[in-house]
């Protein structure tokens, strides 16, 4: 789940995300978000679901590993590295 990759606190939503991914993989026969590295998984998630919410990116302890903040933008905008 994106919350795990970004280093956010655990909650029930992570269980639902995991269940949905497992069901989709069983139905389709391949993983929705393949990748051996966390970066690959967050990249696939961002491409298919859009970037995680700004509040999630601002509070994630591992956000800086995968995203950078664009300083030239008039608004604080996160971008995948």
N, C-alpha and C positions, 0 to 999 in steps of 0.2 A: 504494500500500500504506500502511496506517496507520503503519508504521515511518518511511516517507519523510515523511509529513505531520507527524509528531511530532518529526522531527529525530533519529532514532535511527540507529545504525550500519547499514550495508548488509550483507545476507547473502543466501544462496540462497533463503530463504523469500520474499523480495520477488519473485524471478523466478517462483516457483510461483504467488504471488498474482496477478501480472500475467497469466500464462498462463491461469489460471482465469477471470479477468475477460474476457480477449479471447475465449476459447472460448464463454463464456456470452453475450457480446454477439453473436458470429456466429450462435449457435443461436437466441437470442431476437429479435434484430433491434434491440435497444436496450441502452444501457449499464446495468449494474447499479447503478452509483453515479454518476448524472449530477450535473453542477454545474460551473460555471465557476470557483468559488472552492474553496479547500482546506477552508474551513469547511463548505460544503455537502456535500462528499465525506465528511468525518469524521462529520458528522451522520447521513448515510445509513448509513455503516458502523456507527455506534453504535446506530442504530435496528434494524438487521437482525441484527447480530452481537453486540450488547452492547458495553459500554464496553471499551476495551483494558485489558489487565491492569494492576494497580496498579504493578508493577515497571516496565512500559513508560512509564506516565504519570509516574512519579517520575524517570525518567532521561532523558526526552525534552527536547531543548533548546527545542522550540517548543510544549510542552504548554500553557503559560500563555496562548497565543493562543486556544486553543479550550476549555480546561477551567479550572475553579477548584476549589479545595479548600474544602470546607465545614468551617468552624472550630467550628460549634456542635454538630457530631456527636461522640459519645464516641470514635469511630474516625475515622481519616483517610479521608475519602470524597471522591472526585472527582466533579464534575458538569459536564456540557456547558454552556457559556455560552449 
